[in-house]
């Protein structure tokens, strides 16, 4: 070690290669753990976001039925992963509905089951049974048909959207409601 003319020791400033490698390996470990956690968190948020959008669209169908005086339906297409609302100007089931807007489910989310008074459909069984689409009707008096929609993501997490018939209310549960 050299001593300068002022009497202080000269030290080299900086980090050694070993110290830099240790810090980099610690950072890589932290990032890998956080990326797994963040991926799981985002998958849960995608499912919740989709359920929120469907329940909001359900409330919109109810409000439109009350304000226009015509029945509105929320259609769920299990095999196509799509949902939409449509207006009916009469009671004729064969009348062509007035389309409002169509949405697609996120690619990681599927319909586990959709139960109405007409039956049940799901993403898995839709192709074999022939019935791929069903609906909930909202009436001008504020009531609706009853039903239960269960959505699932690839991680297996479930959300149930329950449609109450007498009040037309929509309730969301973070599990499968039996």
Secondary structure, 3 states (H helix, E strand, C coil): CCECCCCCECCCCCCCHHHHHHHHHHHHHHHHHHHHHHHHHHHHHHHHHHHHHHHHHHHHHHHHHHHHCCEEEEEEECCCCEEEEEEECCCCCCCCCEEEEEEECCCCEEEEEEEECCEEECCCCHHHHCCCEEEEEECCCCCECCEEEEEEECCCCEEEEEECCCCCCEEEECCCCC
